[in-house]
Amino acid sequence: MQLHRRLAVIESDAHLLFWLRKVTTNLAIDRLRQDRKHKIQPLDEDPGIADEPMESDPLLQRRLRALIARLPADPRAIVLLRFQEDMDPTDIAEALNMSINTVKSHLRRSMTALREGLTA
């Protein structure tokens, strides 16, 4: 009913999506406040949540490896050092004798290419 009353002020599809998310979130919060049967437990008090191992997806891993292999040599090295070896961009810049801005640019462009490759 709220949407029907507000249709005249909705300006675009993006505005409609934003408005629906906001209203849905607020209604869910209101519902939880009214229904006190739910016991709220902070996540840090439940040790079982953090202990559950993430299931790996072999098809996704294979796809990512193939996409990373297609990257040019420098961007591929930077992505592997950043995410496989967990190195900071500053350390990567030193190791590869590049400027920090070059490393960050390669990371940003490589991540965009990998995201696009996964959605294609």
NORCORFEN-V399668 format. One line per field, one symbol per residue. psi: psi as a letter, one per 40 degrees, with the letter a starting at -180 (. if undefined). Layout:
psi: ???
This chain:
psi: dddddeddehdiddddddddddddddddddddddgedhhhhideegedddehihhihddddddddddddeiiddddddddddddefiidddddddefiiddddddddddddddddddde.
